């Protein structure tokens, strides 16, 4: 039992000496004591950056081209029907040798009138400019102010500090405190 008492006494003396000396690391110049604490936020100033975010705008307009005309096939039906009708009418008007001339003149006039009635839309389209829809797009500058962060002023232990932060800290914020020997 004496050996156990001696070992116990020596251990207690060693522990007491360590506590009295300030624990491990005392006297070492590179040992830092650090901890976290709370600081009071005194001012928060949002910081903005002006950035260009271009947008595309498009419009549709009708463009007329004088060189390109609408095309299509001409119809001969009106001329044929007009010529036959004109010839019949001319044949009934004329007498004797004049009947043949009246039939011929009636056929020609009837063919011209029938052609114009049947192909009037074609001729208008042939001589009117061709319009087509064209979409024009262009880029328009659109400037925006974007929030980049906050300049934060806070107070800790009677001193004021300022720091840029990407998030709003609230009324108080955590700070790292480091203590080193002077």
Protein Blocks (a to p, Z undefined) as FASTA:
>chain_A
ZZmmmmmmmmmmmmmmmmmnnpahihpakbccddddddddfbdcdddddddddddddddd
ddddfklcceddddfklmmmmmmmmmmmmmmmpgcjllmmmmmmmmmmmmmmmmmmmmmm
mmmmmmpccdddddddddddddddddfbdcddddeehiacddddfbdebjbdcddddddd
ZZ
